[in-house]
Amino acid sequence: MIRAIIFDCFGVLYGGSIEVLMASSPPDRRAELEDINKQSDYGYISRQEFITEVARLSEQTPAQINALLEQAHVRNSELIAMIHALRQRHPAIKVGLLSNVGSDTIERLFTPNELRELFDAVVLSYAEHVAKPSREAFELAADRLGVLPSQCVMIDDRLDNCSGAEAAGMRAILHTANSRTMAELEELLGE
């Protein structure tokens, strides 16, 4: 029985930014960019250090990188509205956010009040020094929600993260389109 739904942020609730940054960087620098992104996700570098390094690697200014990030972070209003509706229809179901993210990013996208209204628990990789697809990230999210991993469904846009959730004992929905995600979630909730 599903007792908790955990959402990824980027690629699900907001547009993803790493893909935009990769596309704007020289191909020979993309491995370094992935490494910088992981350092940010694990909280080893600050947002400003991340932006400075990405600017250096992509031969752009920090202001240009900030602008790219702002353009990429488009809110998926339909899924956000679905969370509000879900909380009304299924008040016993916990809702969590589990995101690989650097410092100060989630705070730019959600107000503190929104975070409290939408989520019962928020697990951010930079704060915990653990990131998806590691089993520990999913187990931590379930623990913070007060449920077992087997009672959770993870919604993520990356197959490796869905596989990680399943390895931790969760169900997973690979997000490709809002309508598909909502239909799969309703089916799981109806079991």
N, C-alpha and C positions, 0 to 999 in steps of 0.2 A: 504494500500500500504506500502510495506517495504521500509523504508528510512535509516535503520541502522541495522548492524549486530554486535552483541557483542559476543566475544569469551571468554571462560574460559581459563585459562592457563594450570593448571595441570590436566592431564587426557584427554586433548584435544590437545593443542599445544606442550605440553611437558608431558613426563611420570609423573605420580603422585608419590610423595615421602611418604606421610603419610602411605600408605598401606605397603610399604617396611619397614618403621620404626615399624609399628605395628607387622609385621611378625617377626621382629628381637627382639621383647621385650617379657618378660614373660607375660603370659595371665593375671595374677593378677595385672599387672601394666598398662594395656591398657587404663583403664578409666582415670588414671592420665595422660597418654600420650595424650589422646584426649583433656584433659583440658589444658595442656601445649601448644598444637597445637593451640587451640582457643585463648589463651593468646597472642601467637605470631601473629596469624591472625588479632587480634584487635589492635596490636601495643603496647600491655602492657609490653612486654619484647622484648629485642633485639635478633638478630639472634644468637649472642654468648651465651646469656642466654638460649635461646631455645636449642642450641646444648649441652650445659653443662647439662641442666636438662634431656634431652633425653638420654644422655650418662649415667647419674646417674640412671635413671629409667630402662634402658635396660642393665645395668651392662657392658657397653662398654666404650671406651675412646672417647673423643671428635673427635680425628682424625678418628676413625672408623665410627663415625656418619657422619662426613663430607664426607668420602669415599662412604658411603651408599647413601647419598643425591646426590652426583655427578653421581653415577651409575644410579640412578632412573630418573634423569633429562635428558632423551633422547628426542631430538628435533623431532617433527613430521614434517619433511621437506615437506611432501606432502601437508599438510594443510597450512603451511607457504607459499608455492608456490601458493596455491589456493588463498590466500589473495592477493598476488601480482597481480595475473591474474584478480581477482574480481575487484580490484581497477582500472585496465585498462579497463575492459569491462563495468563497472558500476561506472563511476567517481562521480556520484551524490550521491551514497550510502556511508554513513559514516560507519566507522569500529572502534569498540571499544574493549578494553580489560577490563574485570571485573574479578578480582581474589581475592580469600581468600588467603592471603600470608603474611608472616612475612617480616620484614625489610631486605633490601639488597639482596633479592632473585631475583627479576625480573632483577635487574641491573647485576646480574651474568649471566643471560640467554640471554639477548638482549642488544646490544650496544645502546647508545642513538640515533644514526642514524637509527638503525633498528626500534626502537620504533616510531620514527617520520614517517618513511616510511610506516610502517604497520598500525598504529592506529591514528585516529583522537582524541581519548580520552583514557586515561588509568586511571582506578579507582582501587586502591589497598586497601584492607581492613585495613591493618595496618595503612595507612596514614589517612584514613577516619573514623576509629573506628566504621565501620559498615561492616557486612559480609553477604554473601549469606547464607541462603535463605531469609533473611529479605527483605521485600518489599522496604525499604529505599535504599538498595544497588542497586537494579534495577532501581528505579526512579532516583537516583543520576547519574547512567551511562547514562540513556536517556537524562537527563538534560545537562550533559557535552557534549553530542553529538548534542544538540540543536534540539531534536526531542521528540515526545510524546512516552510513553511506548508502545502504540498501534501500533506504526510505527517501532517497533524493533523486531528482532528475536534474541534469546539468544541460544548459542550453549554451552552445558555443559554435562559433563559425569555423573553427579549425578541427580537422579530423583527428590530429594528434592529441588535442585536448579532450575530444570526445572519447578517444581510446583510453586516455589516462583516467578519465572519470569512470569508465567501465571497469578498468583494472582495479580501481578503488572500491568497486562494488555498486556504483551508481548506474542508473539508466542515463542515456544521453540522447540529445536531439541535436543533430547537425543543422545549424541555422543557415538556410540558403535563401529563404523568402518568408516574409511575415505570415502569409496565409498557411504555408506548409507547417511552420513552427507552431502556430496556434492550433491547427488541426491535430498535429501529433500530440501536443500537450493535452488537449481536451480528451483525446483517446486514452492517454495514460491516466488521466484523472478519473476517467469513467470506469477503469478496471476495478 
